[in-house]
């Protein structure tokens, strides 16, 4: 039943917060959407703060493998979402600074909560996630660690949140 509720909540948010045309939204509209995606159980960090201190963090990509292969933040470790397993982070110290990200921040916060429950003490969620990262024109790499401007849009409703600085693929 809770999954059915979650499904309808996500559909509602997509319908009420998505811009009408891809890439045509204000920063305020993006912030409103990103804020709705987060429950606040995991502390947020902005893309600007991450970019300035990237080497201080272990970055975990909580999207599906196909999304990660298209592009990810350089140095990010893929851990997945649907089949996430704590075994994928067993080599990471529970005292390390860890940042999770996905497309907009919903999936990454859920994984961040799991990490906190497992004893990780310094966990952050990347506010606006990879969409915010590419919208700030920060670099991405593909599965071969080569620079790319492509980003997986998750689906057409969510891909609308990527500005023209990125090429959305599905």
C-alpha positions in Angstrom: 0.0 0.0 0.0 2.8 2.4 0.8 4.3 1.9 -2.6 1.0 2.7 -4.2 0.9 5.9 -2.1 4.5 6.7 -3.1 3.7 6.2 -6.8 0.7 8.6 -6.7 2.7 11.1 -4.7 5.5 11.1 -7.3 3.0 11.4 -10.2 1.3 14.3 -8.4 4.6 16.1 -8.0 5.6 15.5 -11.6 2.3 16.9 -12.8 2.3 19.9 -10.5 6.0 20.9 -10.6 7.3 20.0 -14.0 8.0 22.9 -16.4 5.9 23.0 -19.6 8.9 22.9 -22.0 12.2 21.2 -21.5 14.9 23.5 -20.1 12.5 26.4 -19.6 12.2 27.0 -15.9 13.4 29.4 -13.4 15.9 28.7 -10.6 13.0 29.2 -8.2 10.9 26.6 -9.9 13.8 24.1 -9.8 14.4 24.8 -6.1 10.7 24.3 -5.4 10.8 20.9 -7.2 14.1 19.8 -5.5 12.8 20.8 -2.1 9.7 18.7 -2.6 11.8 15.7 -3.4 13.7 15.8 -0.1 12.2 14.8 3.3 15.0 16.5 5.2 16.3 13.4 6.9 19.7 13.7 5.2 21.5 17.0 5.2 21.8 18.7 1.9 24.9 20.0 0.2 24.8 22.3 -2.8 26.6 21.5 -6.1 28.7 24.7 -5.5 29.9 23.4 -2.2 30.6 20.0 -3.6 32.5 21.4 -6.6 34.7 23.5 -4.3 35.5 20.6 -1.9 35.0 17.6 -4.1 38.2 15.8 -2.9 36.9 15.9 0.7 34.0 13.5 -0.1 33.2 10.0 -1.2 30.5 10.5 -3.9 27.9 7.7 -4.4 25.7 7.6 -7.5 22.4 6.0 -6.5 20.9 5.9 -10.0 20.5 2.8 -12.1 23.7 1.4 -13.8 22.4 2.5 -17.3 22.1 6.1 -16.0 25.6 6.0 -14.5 27.1 4.7 -17.7 25.7 7.6 -19.7 27.2 10.1 -17.3 28.2 10.7 -13.7 30.2 13.0 -11.6 33.9 12.2 -11.9 35.1 9.9 -9.1 31.5 8.9 -8.2 31.0 5.2 -7.1 27.9 3.5 -8.5 25.8 1.9 -5.8 22.4 1.8 -7.4 18.9 2.2 -6.0 16.5 -0.6 -6.8 19.1 -3.2 -6.0 21.2 -1.2 -3.5 23.1 -3.4 -1.1 25.3 -2.3 1.8 28.0 -4.7 0.5 28.7 -2.1 -2.2 29.9 0.4 0.5 31.7 -2.1 2.8 35.1 -0.6 2.0 34.0 2.9 3.0 34.7 4.0 6.5 31.6 4.9 8.5 33.3 8.1 9.5 34.0 9.3 5.9 32.2 12.2 4.5 29.7 10.6 2.0 27.5 12.4 -0.6 24.7 10.6 -2.4 23.1 11.8 -5.6 20.6 10.7 -8.2 18.7 12.7 -10.8 16.9 15.3 -8.6 17.5 14.0 -5.0 14.7 11.7 -4.2 16.4 8.3 -4.6 19.7 9.5 -3.2 18.1 10.7 0.0 16.5 7.2 0.5 19.9 5.6 0.1 21.4 8.3 2.4 18.8 7.3 5.1 19.9 3.6 4.7 23.5 4.6 5.1 22.7 6.5 8.3 20.8 3.6 9.7 23.8 1.4 8.9 26.0 3.7 11.1 27.5 6.1 8.6 27.8 9.4 10.5 28.6 12.1 7.9 26.1 11.6 5.1 24.9 14.3 2.7 22.4 14.5 -0.2 23.4 16.5 -3.2 20.6 19.1 -3.5 19.1 18.9 -7.0 21.5 16.1 -7.7 23.0 15.5 -11.2 20.4 17.8 -12.8 21.6 20.7 -10.7 25.2 19.7 -11.4 24.8 19.8 -15.2 22.6 22.9 -14.9 25.5 24.7 -13.3 27.6 23.5 -16.3 29.9 21.4 -14.1 31.6 18.5 -15.9 30.4 14.9 -16.2 32.1 11.8 -17.5 30.7 8.7 -19.1 31.2 5.0 -18.3 34.7 5.2 -19.9 35.6 8.3 -17.8 35.6 10.5 -20.9 34.0 14.0 -20.7 30.4 14.2 -21.8 27.5 16.6 -21.9 24.9 13.9 -21.8 22.8 13.1 -18.8 20.1 10.5 -18.4 16.8 12.2 -17.9 15.2 9.3 -16.0 12.0 9.9 -18.0 10.6 12.7 -20.2 8.8 14.3 -17.2 11.9 14.6 -15.2 14.3 15.3 -18.1 12.6 18.6 -18.5 14.5 19.8 -15.5 17.8 19.9 -17.4 18.8 23.2 -18.9 20.4 23.5 -22.4 23.9 23.0 -20.9 23.2 19.2 -21.0 21.9 16.8 -23.6 19.2 14.7 -22.2 19.1 11.1 -23.3 16.8 8.2 -22.2 
